[in-house]
Amino acid sequence: MKSYFFLTLTLITWFCVSQTARINGLVFNENQDPLEAVNVSYGNSGTTTNTNGFYNLTVPANQTITIKVSYIGYQPITAKLNLKPNTVKELNFVLKTKVEQISEVIITNEPRSRIEGITILAPETVRRIPGANPGVENILMTLPGVNSNNELSTQYAVRGGNYDENLVYVNGIQVYRPFLVRSGQQEGLSFVNTDLVRDVNFSAGGFQAKYGDKLSSVLDIEYRRPVDFGGSFEASFLGGSASVEAVSKNQKLTGILGIRYRDNSLFVNAKQTDADFKPRFFDTQTYLTYQFNNKLELSFLGNIAINTYDYIPFTRQTNFGTIQDPKALLIFYEGQEQDQYETYFGALSANYEINENFTTKTTASVYHTKEQEFFDIVANYRIGEVNSGFGDEDFGEVEFTEGAGAQYTHARNKLDALIANFKHEGKVDINDHKFEYGANFVHEDIRDQLQEYEMIDSAGFFVRPIQPNFENDQPYNPYEEPIEPYFSIRAKNSTTINRISAYLQWSHKFKINNAKAWVNAGVRTQVWNVSGDQINANTQQVFSPRAQFSIKPKWKKDMLFRLSGGFYHQPPMYRALRDSTGQVIPEVEAQESVHIVLGNDYSFKLWDRPFKLVSEAYYKKLSNVNPYTIENVRIRYRARNDVEAYAYGLDLRLNGEFVPGTESWFSFGYLKTEERQIGRSNFISRPTDQRLKFAALFQDYVPNIPKLKLYLNLVYNTGLPGGSPRFADPYEYQTRLPDYQRVDIGFFYALKEPEDKLKPKHWLAKFESIDIGFEIFNMFDRLNSITNTFVRDATTRNQFAIPNFLSPRVFNLKLRTRF
C-alpha cells in the first residue's frame, strides 16, 4: 500500500494551474427568499440556480465577461467581471420586480449545505473522475462512510447499512433499482445520467423529516434546465453517451435528452472465467419543463432502460492458498445464463406559487419493471495442488487433485412490478420561520415467480440439504428417501402494498448572543398495508421525529458545529418481506434506528487557497432488525425481526485547492457495526462491517502543458466479513476477505476549452470543449475479491472458501465533447 501512495504522489507532483475561475453564490427576491431556476449566464454558457437559490459557474480567466442574471417576471441584472486564474468569487444577487438593476448586492449568508451537513459534488467532477462504473456513485465511493467493494456495481453501503437503506431522488422523485440483479456485472447503468445533472447533494445520516423512510443516507439529484442550445457526446471502449438540450424562442419550454449505451465486455472478459459475455445496457432519459406564467410550471421526467446479460461460461481457474501451499480451483462449465431487465419510468410535476411566501409542488409518477433471470449451468470442478516450480512446462497447473465434484444450478425467475406514486408538497415562509409539509401515496403491485435450485455432487454422491434428523446407515439399511437438491426455492407471489406517508417540519434562523444558529425539527409517519393472493392482510404504522441544530460562534476561526438525529424507520420493501423460501411474510415489521450525528465544519486558508475539514462522529442503535446475507450485490432477507445491532464511527474529509483552481479531497472513515440475534449472548460483525477506509480524489494539470490533465480516484478499504456457507451458522464463520485496494487514473488532453479563442472557420470552433485521453482502471492490478464460493468435497469432508475476484487492470480510450 505504501508503494501505491508513493507512486501516486510522484505522479501528481508533475501537475498544476488552471486557466479558469469560478463564481458562485445565491439569488434572492426582494424578501430575501431564494429563487429557483434563475438563469446565470455569460455568452453561450450558463447554469441555473437550484431549489435553494444557489449557483456555481466556471468562467474564463484574464478576460472581461458580462454575467447576466435573469428570471421571468423580474428585472435582469448584468455585471462585468475580470478574474484572475484559479480564483473563486462569491456573487449574491437580489432580483426585483419593478426596480431597474445596476449591479450585484452581496449578502452574507451561510450556505445551506454547510448548515445542514450536506455534501455537494460538482457535476463536472462527477463526469470527469475515472471509474469502472463512472457517475455519481463512483464519486460517492471516495467519501468517508460510503463503502463498496465491487467496482462493477453502482450500489453502496453507508455507515454500516446495506444497499437497500439508501434513498435516491431525482428532481424530488424517488427512483428504484431492479429487484432480481444478483451480481455487479449484471447491473449496467445507474439511473442517474451525469450528462443531465445540475446539482448533487448527499447526506450520510441525520437527514430531515422531509426525506423518506430509509435508515442510512439520501442522494438528492437535480437535473438542469437549459439556457441555450447545446449538447455533448462521449465515446469509449465501454460504450458511449450523447445529450442535446434546447430552449424555445419564448423561453417557456426547455428540454434535455440523454442517451447512453454501455458494454461491460472489456471488464468481464478480463476476469478469470473464460466465457462468452454479452452484457449490454441501454437507456434514454428526458427532462422537459414548460412555464405557463410566473406562478405555474409543469415538468416531465422520463426514463426507459433495457439491460440484457447473456453469459456462456467455459472454464475458470482460481489460484488461492499460500506460497508454501498453493492451490487452485479448476472448473469446466456447460450451459448458459440469460437475464433481462426492462424498466419504464415517467413523472409529471406541477409547481405552483400561491404567493411570494407559499409554493406547492404536486407529482404523479409510475415505475414499471419487467425482469427475468434464466440459467442452467453445470460446473465440474477439481481442487488440487498447483505446480509452483518456475521453469516447469506445467507451471501454474493443477498437478494433484485433492477433491472433485459437480454443481448444477437452475433458475426460472420472473418479476413484474408496477409502482405508482402521488405526492404533494408545500413550503410556507412566515418572517424568519420556514414550514414544509408533504403527503404521499404509493401503490405497489408485484407479481413474482421463483423457481430456483442447486444440486451438488461429489465423487458420485449427491450432497443433501442440512437436516437435523437426517440418518443414513447404508449399506446396512437401504436408503429409500427421495433425492433432494441441496438448495431449492419454489414460490409464486402476487403482492399488493399500499403506503401513505406524511411529514411536517419547521426551520428557523436566529442568534444566540453573537453566535448564528439554525434549527430544524420535524416528524414523519407512514402507514402501510400488505395483501395479496393467499396472504393475510396486515397493516402497520410508524412515527419518526427528527431534528437538526447548527451554531456558528463568532470566532476568528471559521467553524460551525452541527448536531442532528432522531428516529429512522424503514418499512419493509417487497424483497424484505420475502423469506429464504420465497414466501411473503406480511407481519415483518419496520426496522428502527436511533441515529445521532455530531459534526464540525472548519473552513480555513492554506497556501492562500480555500480548504475545509469536515468531521462527523455518529452512533446508531438498531432494533427490529431484519437479518440478511449478501451474495455479491443481492440481499437475501430472513423476513423476521429477531436481531438487534449497533454502528458507530468517525468520518473525516479534507477538501480544497491542493492545486490552484481545482478541488480535491482526502477521506478517512472508521466504522464498527455488529449484530446479535435475540437469545444469543455475543455480537458478531454485520455483513457491511468495513472497519477502516482511506480514499482520495485528485485533479491536476501538467505545469508546462496546462491542457494535459490528470484525474485520480484512490480507495483503500479493510476487508469485509467473508460470509458463510449456505445453511451454516454465521456465528461460526467470522473470517474476513482481504483488503480492497484500487486506483483508477485518467490522463486527458483538452483539444479545445471554453475560454479558447479560435477563428470561426477553425474546425474546433464549433465545439465548446473537446477532450481525448485514456484511463487505467485498477492501475496496480490488485486482485480484489467480493465474496467467497464455498466448495464442498465429500471425500475429504473439507470445505474450501474460494475467493471470487473482481476485474484486473483494464485500459480504456475515451473521447468527450461538448458543443
VENFEN-V858449 format. One record per residue. N is the residue number from 1. NEAR is the number of other C-alpha atoms within 10 Angstrom. Layout:
N&NEAR + N&NEAR
//
This chain:
1&8 + 2&7 + 3&8 + 4&15 + 5&12 + 6&10 + 7&10 + 8&15 + 9&11 + 10&10 + 11&13 + 12&18 + 13&13 + 14&13 + 15&18 + 16&22 + 17&19 + 18&21 + 19&19 + 20&21 + 21&22 + 22&19 + 23&16 + 24&17 + 25&20 + 26&27 + 27&30 + 28&21 + 29&16 + 30&11 + 31&12 + 32&13 + 33&16 + 34&19 + 35&20 + 36&18 + 37&21 + 38&26 + 39&21 + 40&23 + 41&20 + 42&19 + 43&10 + 44&12 + 45&17 + 46&20 + 47&22 + 48&26 + 49&24 + 50&21 + 51&15 + 52&17 + 53&21 + 54&22 + 55&26 + 56&21 + 57&17 + 58&16 + 59&25 + 60&22 + 61&20 + 62&15 + 63&12 + 64&11 + 65&16 + 66&13 + 67&17 + 68&16 + 69&24 + 70&18 + 71&19 + 72&15 + 73&13 + 74&19 + 75&16 + 76&19 + 77&20 + 78&17 + 79&15 + 80&11 + 81&14 + 82&14 + 83&19 + 84&15 + 85&19 + 86&20 + 87&17 + 88&19 + 89&12 + 90&14 + 91&17 + 92&20 + 93&21 + 94&25 + 95&26 + 96&18 + 97&14 + 98&9 + 99&10 + 100&12 + 101&18 + 102&10 + 103&12 + 104&16 + 105&14 + 106&14 + 107&16 + 108&10 + 109&9 + 110&11 + 111&13 + 112&12 + 113&14 + 114&18 + 115&20 + 116&21 + 117&28 + 118&20 + 119&17 + 120&14 + 121&16 + 122&16 + 123&17 + 124&13 + 125&18 + 126&20 + 127&17 + 128&18 + 129&23 + 130&26 + 131&24 + 132&22 + 133&21 + 134&19 + 135&24 + 136&25 + 137&20 + 138&24 + 139&21 + 140&21 + 141&25 + 142&25 + 143&27 + 144&26 + 145&27 + 146&22 + 147&28 + 148&26 + 149&28 + 150&24 + 151&22 + 152&24 + 153&22 + 154&24 + 155&22 + 156&22 + 157&23 + 158&27 + 159&30 + 160&26 + 161&22 + 162&22 + 163&20 + 164&21 + 165&18 + 166&22 + 167&21 + 168&21 + 169&18 + 170&18 + 171&19 + 172&15 + 173&20 + 174&15 + 175&14 + 176&17 + 177&14 + 178&16 + 179&17 + 180&21 + 181&21 + 182&16 + 183&15 + 184&19 + 185&20 + 186&23 + 187&24 + 188&27 + 189&24 + 190&18 + 191&20 + 192&20 + 193&22 + 194&20 + 195&26 + 196&25 + 197&21 + 198&21 + 199&23 + 200&20 + 201&16 + 202&21 + 203&21 + 204&24 + 205&25 + 206&27 + 207&26 + 208&24 + 209&28 + 210&19 + 211&18 + 212&25 + 213&24 + 214&21 + 215&30 + 216&26 + 217&23 + 218&24 + 219&20 + 220&21 + 221&22 + 222&19 + 223&21 + 224&23 + 225&25 + 226&26 + 227&22 + 228&19 + 229&16 + 230&18 + 231&21 + 232&20 + 233&19 + 234&19 + 235&18 + 236&17 + 237&15 + 238&18 + 239&16 + 240&18 + 241&21 + 242&19 + 243&21 + 244&20 + 245&22 + 246&19 + 247&19 + 248&13 + 249&9 + 250&7 + 251&14 + 252&14 + 253&19 + 254&23 + 255&21 + 256&24 + 257&20 + 258&22 + 259&20 + 260&21 + 261&20 + 262&21 + 263&21 + 264&22 + 265&17 + 266&16 + 267&20 + 268&21 + 269&15 + 270&15 + 271&18 + 272&17 + 273&18 + 274&17 + 275&18 + 276&15 + 277&19 + 278&17 + 279&23 + 280&22 + 281&23 + 282&20 + 283&23 + 284&19 + 285&21 + 286&21 + 287&21 + 288&21 + 289&21 + 290&17 + 291&17 + 292&11 + 293&11 + 294&12 + 295&14 + 296&16 + 297&18 + 298&18 + 299&19 + 300&19 + 301&20 + 302&18 + 303&20 + 304&18 + 305&22 + 306&19 + 307&21 + 308&21 + 309&21 + 310&18 + 311&17 + 312&18 + 313&21 + 314&16 + 315&17 + 316&19 + 317&19 + 318&16 + 319&21 + 320&16 + 321&13 + 322&8 + 323&8 + 324&7 + 325&10 + 326&16 + 327&26 + 328&23 + 329&23 + 330&20 + 331&21 + 332&17 + 333&21 + 334&14 + 335&16 + 336&17 + 337&17 + 338&17 + 339&21 + 340&21 + 341&24 + 342&19 + 343&21 + 344&16 + 345&20 + 346&17 + 347&20 + 348&18 + 349&22 + 350&18 + 351&18 + 352&18 + 353&16 + 354&12 + 355&9 + 356&13 + 357&14 + 358&16 + 359&18 + 360&18 + 361&19 + 362&18 + 363&20 + 364&19 + 365&21 + 366&17 + 367&19 + 368&20 + 369&22 + 370&19 + 371&21 + 372&21 + 373&22 + 374&17 + 375&20 + 376&17 + 377&18 + 378&21 + 379&21 + 380&18 + 381&20 + 382&21 + 383&24 + 384&19 + 385&20 + 386&22 + 387&18 + 388&18 + 389&10 + 390&9 + 391&7 + 392&9 + 393&9 + 394&13 + 395&13 + 396&18 + 397&17 + 398&22 + 399&15 + 400&13 + 401&15 + 402&15 + 403&20 + 404&22 + 405&22 + 406&23 + 407&19 + 408&19 + 409&18 + 410&19 + 411&20 + 412&17 + 413&20 + 414&20 + 415&21 + 416&18 + 417&21 + 418&18 + 419&19 + 420&18 + 421&18 + 422&18 + 423&20 + 424&17 + 425&19 + 426&18 + 427&17 + 428&18 + 429&17 + 430&10 + 431&9 + 432&9 + 433&12 + 434&17 + 435&18 + 436&20 + 437&20 + 438&21 + 439&19 + 440&19 + 441&18 + 442&18 + 443&18 + 444&20 + 445&18 + 446&19 + 447&17 + 448&17 + 449&17 + 450&20 + 451&17 + 452&20 + 453&18 + 454&18 + 455&20 + 456&24 + 457&20 + 458&18 + 459&12 + 460&11 + 461&12 + 462&18 + 463&19 + 464&15 + 465&16 + 466&12 + 467&8 + 468&6 + 469&5 + 470&8 + 471&8 + 472&11 + 473&8 + 474&8 + 475&7 + 476&7 + 477&8 + 478&9 + 479&11 + 480&7 + 481&7 + 482&6 + 483&10 + 484&14 + 485&17 + 486&19 + 487&18 + 488&19 + 489&14 + 490&15 + 491&14 + 492&17 + 493&19 + 494&18 + 495&20 + 496&21 + 497&21 + 498&17 + 499&19 + 500&17 + 501&20 + 502&21 + 503&23 + 504&19 + 505&21 + 506&19 + 507&18 + 508&17 + 509&14 + 510&13 + 511&12 + 512&11 + 513&9 + 514&10 + 515&13 + 516&16 + 517&20 + 518&18 + 519&19 + 520&20 + 521&20 + 522&21 + 523&20 + 524&26 + 525&19 + 526&22 + 527&16 + 528&19 + 529&17 + 530&24 + 531&18 + 532&17 + 533&11 + 534&10 + 535&16 + 536&12 + 537&15 + 538&14 + 539&15 + 540&16 + 541&15 + 542&19 + 543&17 + 544&19 + 545&18 + 546&23 + 547&22 + 548&23 + 549&19 + 550&23 + 551&21 + 552&21 + 553&18 + 554&13 + 555&10 + 556&6 + 557&10 + 558&13 + 559&18 + 560&24 + 561&20 + 562&22 + 563&21 + 564&24 + 565&24 + 566&23 + 567&23 + 568&29 + 569&25 + 570&20 + 571&23 + 572&22 + 573&13 + 574&19 + 575&17 + 576&24 + 577&22 + 578&21 + 579&17 + 580&13 + 581&13 + 582&24 + 583&17 + 584&26 + 585&20 + 586&24 + 587&18 + 588&24 + 589&23 + 590&23 + 591&20 + 592&24 + 593&26 + 594&19 + 595&24 + 596&20 + 597&23 + 598&19 + 599&19 + 600&21 + 601&20 + 602&16 + 603&18 + 604&15 + 605&11 + 606&12 + 607&10 + 608&9 + 609&16 + 610&17 + 611&19 + 612&19 + 613&18 + 614&20 + 615&19 + 616&23 + 617&17 + 618&21 + 619&21 + 620&26 + 621&16 + 622&21 + 623&19 + 624&18 + 625&23 + 626&21 + 627&22 + 628&19 + 629&19 + 630&17 + 631&15 + 632&19 + 633&25 + 634&17 + 635&20 + 636&17 + 637&18 + 638&21 + 639&25 + 640&19 + 641&18 + 642&15 + 643&18 + 644&20 + 645&21 + 646&20 + 647&21 + 648&19 + 649&20 + 650&21 + 651&22 + 652&21 + 653&21 + 654&17 + 655&20 + 656&21 + 657&22 + 658&19 + 659&21 + 660&21 + 661&22 + 662&19 + 663&18 + 664&20 + 665&20 + 666&20 + 667&21 + 668&21 + 669&25 + 670&19 + 671&22 + 672&19 + 673&24 + 674&18 + 675&20 + 676&20 + 677&17 + 678&11 + 679&8 + 680&9 + 681&7 + 682&11 + 683&15 + 684&18 + 685&20 + 686&25 + 687&21 + 688&25 + 689&24 + 690&28 + 691&17 + 692&20 + 693&24 + 694&20 + 695&22 + 696&21 + 697&24 + 698&21 + 699&24 + 700&28 + 701&25 + 702&17 + 703&15 + 704&11 + 705&12 + 706&16 + 707&19 + 708&20 + 709&21 + 710&25 + 711&21 + 712&24 + 713&23 + 714&23 + 715&22 + 716&20 + 717&21 + 718&18 + 719&23 + 720&25 + 721&21 + 722&21 + 723&23 + 724&20 + 725&17 + 726&13 + 727&11 + 728&11 + 729&9 + 730&14 + 731&14 + 732&9 + 733&14 + 734&14 + 735&13 + 736&17 + 737&17 + 738&17 + 739&18 + 740&20 + 741&22 + 742&26 + 743&24 + 744&22 + 745&21 + 746&23 + 747&20 + 748&22 + 749&18 + 750&16 + 751&15 + 752&20 + 753&19 + 754&18 + 755&15 + 756&13 + 757&9 + 758&12 + 759&8 + 760&9 + 761&8 + 762&8 + 763&9 + 764&17 + 765&16 + 766&13 + 767&17 + 768&19 + 769&19 + 770&21 + 771&20 + 772&18 + 773&18 + 774&17 + 775&24 + 776&21 + 777&24 + 778&24 + 779&17 + 780&14 + 781&15 + 782&16 + 783&19 + 784&23 + 785&22 + 786&23 + 787&25 + 788&21 + 789&16 + 790&15 + 791&22 + 792&22 + 793&22 + 794&19 + 795&13 + 796&9 + 797&9 + 798&11 + 799&13 + 800&15 + 801&17 + 802&19 + 803&21 + 804&16 + 805&18 + 806&22 + 807&23 + 808&19 + 809&18 + 810&16 + 811&14 + 812&15 + 813&16 + 814&19 + 815&17 + 816&20 + 817&20 + 818&20 + 819&17
//
